[in-house]
């Protein structure tokens, strides 16, 4: 059975992004539906998989990270409006029996992701 997980890396400070709010949405023909919310732990990871087993289904998803709030809480001086605020990563799950690890590598000025396992 597959699972979906994530983590956040703060490349401005070179450390895990602890305390980042994460929202997971399933995306379908009628729009998106909130599936789960979580907050990253001291290691920048959600403590449990976002989805696993039968709950992980083939389809489209979005992860929304509250990056701007995280950087503001870290004392980073940010412009108003923030350049990077909420980061939305839209991705697809083609094989629900596989692991999908969707991390966020972020600074107040840029972000990146990749598919891990």
Buried (B, 14 or more C-beta within 10 A) or exposed (E): EBBBBBBBBBBBEEBBBBBBBBBBBBBEEEEBEEBBEBEBBEEBBBEEBBBBEEBBEEEEBBBBBBBBBBBBEBEBEBEEEBEBBEBEBEBEBEEBEBBBBBBBBBBBEEBEBEEEE
